[in-house]
């Protein structure tokens, strides 16, 4: 049982400043580190730019799918209310 826990603690995640977030290249002590969003370190500006482009494309596709979903739900609501008569007013019961 002790060996299970020992292997669990030995497989600790490396610190985010030890390797590039994209290519996993080791970041040296005297090398430039390019940061993005505060918690992602990169070995070069190219790796950083590639991650930014990936995130922007993912965000854009998410926004497009959310917009499409809203459009479909509003069209469905219009279709379901199109054939119904709705009366408004006050009803008095004595």
C-alpha positions as CSV (number, residue, x, y, z in Angstrom):
1,X,0.0,0.0,0.0
2,X,2.9,2.4,0.8
3,X,4.3,2.0,-2.7
4,X,1.0,3.2,-4.2
5,X,1.2,6.4,-2.3
6,X,4.9,6.9,-3.0
7,X,4.3,6.7,-6.7
8,X,1.4,9.1,-6.4
9,X,3.5,11.7,-4.7
10,X,6.5,11.1,-7.1
11,X,4.4,11.9,-10.2
12,X,3.9,15.5,-9.1
13,X,3.1,18.1,-11.9
14,X,6.1,20.2,-12.9
15,X,6.0,23.9,-12.1
16,X,4.6,26.0,-14.9
17,X,7.8,27.9,-15.4
18,X,9.9,24.7,-15.9
19,X,8.7,23.9,-19.5
20,X,7.0,25.6,-22.5
21,X,3.2,25.2,-22.3
22,X,3.1,24.3,-26.0
23,X,6.1,22.4,-27.0
24,X,7.2,21.2,-23.5
25,X,10.8,22.4,-24.1
26,X,12.7,23.0,-20.9
27,X,12.9,26.7,-19.9
28,X,16.5,27.4,-18.8
29,X,17.4,29.7,-15.9
30,X,18.9,32.4,-18.0
31,X,16.5,32.2,-21.0
32,X,13.6,34.5,-21.9
33,X,10.2,33.3,-20.9
34,X,7.2,34.6,-22.8
35,X,4.0,34.6,-20.6
36,X,0.4,34.4,-21.6
37,X,-2.7,34.8,-19.4
38,X,-0.6,34.9,-16.3
39,X,-0.1,31.2,-15.9
40,X,1.3,29.9,-19.2
41,X,5.0,30.1,-20.0
42,X,6.5,29.7,-23.5
43,X,10.0,29.3,-24.8
44,X,9.5,31.6,-27.7
45,X,7.2,34.3,-29.0
46,X,6.2,31.9,-31.8
47,X,5.0,29.3,-29.3
48,X,3.1,32.0,-27.5
49,X,1.5,33.3,-30.7
50,X,0.5,29.8,-31.7
51,X,-1.3,29.4,-28.4
52,X,-3.0,32.8,-28.7
53,X,-4.3,31.9,-32.2
54,X,-5.5,28.5,-31.0
55,X,-7.4,30.1,-28.1
56,X,-8.9,32.8,-30.3
57,X,-10.1,30.2,-32.8
58,X,-11.6,28.1,-30.1
59,X,-13.4,31.1,-28.6
60,X,-14.7,32.2,-32.0
61,X,-16.1,28.8,-32.7
62,X,-17.7,28.7,-29.2
63,X,-19.3,32.1,-29.8
64,X,-20.6,31.0,-33.2
65,X,-22.1,27.8,-31.8
66,X,-23.7,29.7,-29.0
67,X,-25.2,32.2,-31.4
68,X,-26.5,29.4,-33.6
69,X,-28.1,27.7,-30.6
70,X,-29.8,30.9,-29.5
71,X,-31.1,31.5,-33.1
72,X,-32.5,27.9,-33.3
73,X,-34.3,28.3,-29.9
74,X,-35.8,31.7,-30.8
75,X,-37.0,30.2,-34.2
76,X,-38.5,27.3,-32.4
77,X,-40.3,29.6,-29.9
78,X,-41.7,31.7,-32.8
79,X,-42.9,28.5,-34.6
80,X,-44.6,27.2,-31.6
81,X,-46.5,30.5,-30.9
82,X,-47.4,31.2,-34.6
83,X,-50.6,29.1,-34.8
84,X,-52.0,30.0,-31.4
85,X,-54.5,32.7,-30.5
86,X,-53.8,34.6,-27.3
87,X,-56.4,36.8,-25.6
88,X,-55.5,39.4,-23.1
89,X,-57.8,41.2,-20.9
90,X,-59.5,41.0,-17.5
91,X,-61.9,38.3,-16.5
92,X,-64.4,39.1,-13.8
93,X,-66.1,36.2,-12.0
94,X,-69.0,36.9,-9.6
